[in-house]
Amino acid sequence: MEQYEPERLTPPQAAALRRSLRNGRAALTRRSLLRAGAGGALAVGGLGTLSACGIPPAGLARGSVSSQDHSATEKVVNFSNWTEYIDVDDSGKHHPTLDTFRRRTGIKVNYTEDINDNNEFFGKIKPQLAAGQDTGRDIIVLTDWLAGRLIRLGWVQKLDPSLLPHAYANLSPQFRNPDWDPGRAYSYPWQGISTVIAFNRKALDGVEVKTVSDLLDNPALKGRVGMLSEMRDTIGMIMLDMGKDPARFGDDDFDAVLARLQKAVDKGQIRRFTGNDYTSDLAKGDLAACLAWAGDVVQLKSDSPDVDYVVPPSGYMTSTDNMLVPNRARHRANAERLMDFYYEPQQAAELAAYINYVTPVDGVKPYLARIDKDAADNPLIVPDKAMQAKSHAFRSLSSKEETAYEEKFSKLTGA
């Protein structure tokens, strides 16, 4: 068996080098590949298209289509994930946590970075799942709204709790009960994604930014504000600012938020709607403040003393990328063992130290502190109870709502 001997750096040295290497590859990070909104998903094979093809869009028995599990005789698991979304050693050739899993279990992980976009990936696997065929993947990682869709379609398998003791025990309360998978019967989070307000202190030049209202209404920031092109994040943050609950809202609430956003657009307050490409504008000061994803903010703060963030008093939006086992997967038990492995605090710490997203694993902080104390003390990576209490999730949308809301938002943003 191949032996891997890591370079002998102290934990702080290793963490600093990882950050340096990662920042050098910033154009390829998970968040750089914009989480596409559900409106695009409808175009590449959404629920309406499924119905038109005679494929029932809902009503299947959830997790009803599986296959014989070959885990006992085939010591392998096929894992599809997003680009730059796992720990990598300093040579760039090994994933240390996957190496540890292989040494411990004898199970080889065929790890593939073949998810670049939720919509695109859904279009790739939809024909096989709809036909009840094996996709060739045992674990896939999808953003919450698409994970919920696959669960509703009955295209993923119900998980075996007996093979997920660490996941069951260590999953953060913040992520335990999403409305699209109550009790986490079909999914476990890979990482959490938080939306906050980021700002360039030098560009603000004394202007105070604490709330979304400051972004939308303060004339001192006119033309220097960024909003996200991800509908759920931008609309959700404005809802919170207006005292509305993103987990419980109707058409009138959505339209009221949209009208407020339109007003800011019309008066030139907003410079542009962005994906991850706000990072360079914020670092340069072309954007004074913007809505931003926490994983980016952690990296930006490490590079620029002028960049910082604030969590509004009204709260912030949280979403998740989630591990699921597709129907007909050949190695379900092996997949569940790998899922559970990442809920051991030591492994979760190794992952969090490298990618700097929100860890969904309780009890990780002391393990992460041994690797990177700054990361362990960062509430954008390890939220404390106060931070968790401020998080809010966008509720699941019906297919009709997805179409209507995304069309309205895209018209406003010019997408």
N, C-alpha and C positions, 0 to 999 in steps of 0.2 A: 504494500500500500504506500502511496506517495506520502512522504513526510514533509511537513511544513514547519519551518523554524522561523518565527518572527524576529525582526530586528530588535536588538536589545536597547530600547529607548525607555526613559522614564515615562510614566503616564502623562504628565504635562507636555513633555516633548512630543510624544506620539500624537496627542490631541492637537497640538499646534501644527504639526506637520500635516495631519489629516485635513485640518481646516484650510491650510495653504493649498494643498492639492485639490481639494474640493472647490475652493473659490476659483482656482484656475480653470475648472471645468464648468463654471457657472451656467454657461449656455445650455448645458445638457441636464440640468437638475430636474427632479420630478415636477417642481412647480413651474419650471420654464415651459413645459409642455402643457399649455393651458387646459385645465379641466373644462372640457367642452360642455356647454349647457344642454339641457334635455331637448331643446328645440331642434338642434342638429341631429339628435338621435332619431327623431321622428323621420327625418329625411332619409336616413340610411337604413331604415328598417325598424321603425317604431311600432307602437301597438296598432295603429290604424293599418299599416302595411301588413302586419301579421294577419289581421282579420281578413283583409282582402285576398290573401293567399290561401284562405281556408284553414289557417293555423289558429287555434283558439288562443286569444290573448290573455285569458284568465280562466279560473275555475278548475284548473288541473289540480289533482291532489299534490300538495307540496312535497317535494322530495320523493315522489312516487316512483320515479324511473331511475334505478341504479343498475348495477351489473355485478357480476361475480368479482369479489375483491381478491386481487392477486398479490396483496401485500406480503403474505407469508412466504411466497416463493420468489417474488421479484422484489429485491431490496433496492427500490428506486422510488423517487417521487419527482414528478415533473411540475415545476413551479414557474408560472408566468407572472412577471411583475413589471413595474414602470422603470424607466431608465434612471440610474443614479439614486436608487431608493433602498440600498442595503449597504452594510459596512464593507469596505474594501481595504486590504492591507496596503502598506506604503509602496509596494511594487506595482500595485494596480492589477495584480493577477489572481489574487485569492480573496475569498469572502471568509474571514476568520470564523464567524458564527456557523456558517454552513460546514466548514471544515470540522469544527467541534462536534456538530450533530452527526456527521458521517463517522468520525472516530468513535463516538459513543454508541451509536446504534447499528453501524454497518450499512446504513441506508445512504445511497448516493443521491444527491440532489442535482437534477438537471435544471439549472437555473437559467431562465431566458428573460431578457429585457425586451419583450416584444409588445408591450402596451404603451402606445404613444398618445392615445386619445380614447376616452370612454366610448364615444360614438363609433370610431373606426374599429375598435376591438369588438364591440357588440356586433357590428356588421360582419366581422370575420368569423365569429363563432356561432352566430344565430342559425345559419342553415343546418349545422350539425346538431345543435341542441334541439331545434324544432323537429328534426327527423329522428330524434332519440339515439344519436350516434355519439361515440366518444370523440371529444375534441383533441385528445392527446395531451390534455393538461389535467393535473390532479389538484392544483391550487391556482386560482386566479385572484387578482387584487383589483377591485372595482370601487369607485366612489359611491357613497351611500345611496344616491338616488337610482343609480343603475343596478346596484346590488339588490335594492328593494324590488325593482322590476323583475329581475331574474327569479327572485323568490316567489313573486306573485304568479309568474308564468309556470312555476313548478319545474324549473330547469336546473336547480341545484339541490344537493342532497342535505337532508337533515343530519346534523352532527351527533356523534355518540359521546355523551357527557363523560362516560367512563374512561375515555381516552384523552380527556381534556381537563385533568384535575387542576393543573396550574392556571389554566385559562379561566376556569370557573372561579377559582379562589382569588385570583389576582387582578381580574379585570376591574378597572377603575369604575366607581359608581357613576361617574360622568357619562360613561358610554354603555351602560348595562341594558337600557331599555328603549331603543329607538322605536318609533311607531311603525317602521317598515319591517322590523324583525324583533318583536317583543320577546325579551328574555334571551336574545341571542341564540335561537335554536338552529339557525342556518349559517351564521357568520360570526367572525371575531375581527375586531379592528387590527389592522396592520399598524397604522399610525393615525393620530388626530391632526386636524388642520384648523388653526384658529385665525380669525380675521380681526385685525386691530387697526388702530390709526398709527401710521408712521410719519415722522417729520424730519426735516433737516433744520437743525437749530440755527445754523448760520443763515439759511435762506429765510427763516421766519423773522429774523432780525427783531426779536422782542415781542412779536405777536404770539398770543397765547392760544394754544389748540388743545382742547380737552374733550370735545364732543363732536359728533357728526354735524350738529348744527353749526359749529364753527367752520367746518369745511364748506357747508352749503351756503352760509349766509354772511360770513365776515368779508366785507369788501376789500380789506387789506390783502386777502388771498386770491382776489379775482384773477383767473387765468393761470393759477399755479396749484390747482387741486386735481388730484387723480382719483378716479373711481374704478372699480374692477368690472371687467366685462363678464364676470361670472354673476348671473342674475341673482342666485340665492344669497350670495355674500353681500352684494350692494343693496339689494332690496331689504334683506334681513337686517342689516346694520341701520338703515334708515327707519325701518319699522320700530326697532328698539328705541331709537332716538325720539320717535313720535309716541312712545308709550304703548305700542302695539306688540302683540306676542307672535313671533314668527311660527310658533307651533300651533297657533289657533287664530286663523284669520280667514276672511272671505274676500269676495271680489271687490267689494267697496273699499276694504282696507288696502288691498293691492293697488287699486286705482288712485287712492289718496296719496300713497307713497310715490307712485309714478308721477302724479301731478307735482308733488314737491320737487322731485328730481328734475322734471322738465323745466320748472321755474329756474332752477340753478343753471341748467344748460342754456336756457334762453338769455340769461343775463351775463353769460360768459364766465361764470364762476369756475366751471370745470374745464381744465385743459384738454383732457382726453380720458377715454375708458381704455383700460389696459389689461393685459395678462401679466405675466411675470416681468414684462419689459419695463415696468415702472422703476425697477431697481436702479438702472443707470441714471435715469432722470432725477431720482431722489438723491442719489449720491452726489450728483453734480450740482444739485440745487435748482434745476429747472422746474422740479416740483417742490413746493415748500412743504406740502403735506398730502397724504393720500391714504386710502384704504389699502392694507397690505396683509400678506400672509406671514404668519409668525416665523416659519422656517426661513424665509428670506430676511426678515428683520434680524434674526440672530446672526446671520452671516454678514449683513450690512453693518451692524454695530461693531463686529470684530474688525472690520476694515476701515470704518470711518467714525471718528469721534463726534461728528456733527449729527449723525443719524441716531434717532431714538424712537421710542414708541409710547403710546398711552392706551390704556383700556378705558373706554368711556364709562361714566357712572351707570349708564343704562345697560351695560353689558356688551358682549361680543358674540359673534357667530362661530360655531364649531361644526365641522363636518368630519367624516372619517373615510379613509380608504380601507377596504375590508377583504379579508381572506374568505373565499368560498370554495366548495368542492363541486364541480359540475356533475350533472348526471352522466352516468356511464364511465366515470373516471375509474381507471383500473386499480388505483392504489389509495383507496380512501383511508384506510387505517394508517398507512405511512404518512399521508397528508395531515391527518389529525395529530399524529405524533409531532410533526414539524410545527404545526400551529401551536401546540402546547409548549414546545421547546422555547418559543419566543415569548412565552409568558413566565418563564423563569426570570427572576429579577436580574441575574447576572447577564443573561443573553439580551434582555431588553435594554440593559445599560450599555452594552457594547454597540447595539444598534443606534440608540439615541445619541451616543457620543459622536457618532459619525454623521448621521443625517440631520440631527437637530430639529426634528419635528416633535409634536406632542406625543409622549409615550403613553399608551393606554394601560400601562401596567403599574398597579399599586406596589409600593415597597421598593421601587427602583432607586430611590435617591441615594442611600448609602453606598450602593454598588457603583452608581455613576460617579459619585464623589471621588472614588479611588482612581477613576480614569480621568475625569475632568471636573474639578470642583465648580468652575464657573457654570458649566452646563447643568450640574446638579442643583445649583442655586437659582437657575433661571426659570421663572414661572411660565415662560413660553415653551419650555421643554418638559418640565415637571411641575404642573400646576398644583399650588397648594389649595386648601379647602376654600379659601376666599376667592381664588381665581376660578376654581371649578364652579362655584356658586353663581358666577357671572356669565357662564356659558349658556348659549341657547342654540337649538337646532331648528332648521327649517323643516316644516312638516312635509310629509309625502304629498305629492300632487297626483290627481287623476290624469288620465291621458288628455282629457278635454282641457283641464287647467294648464297642463304642460304646454300644450299648443298655444292657448290664448295668452298666457303670461309671457312666454318666450317671444312670441311675435310682437307683443306690445313693447317689451324691453328692447328687443333688437331694433325696432323702428326708432325708439328714442336714442339709442346709442349709435345708430347708423351702421350697425353690423350687417 
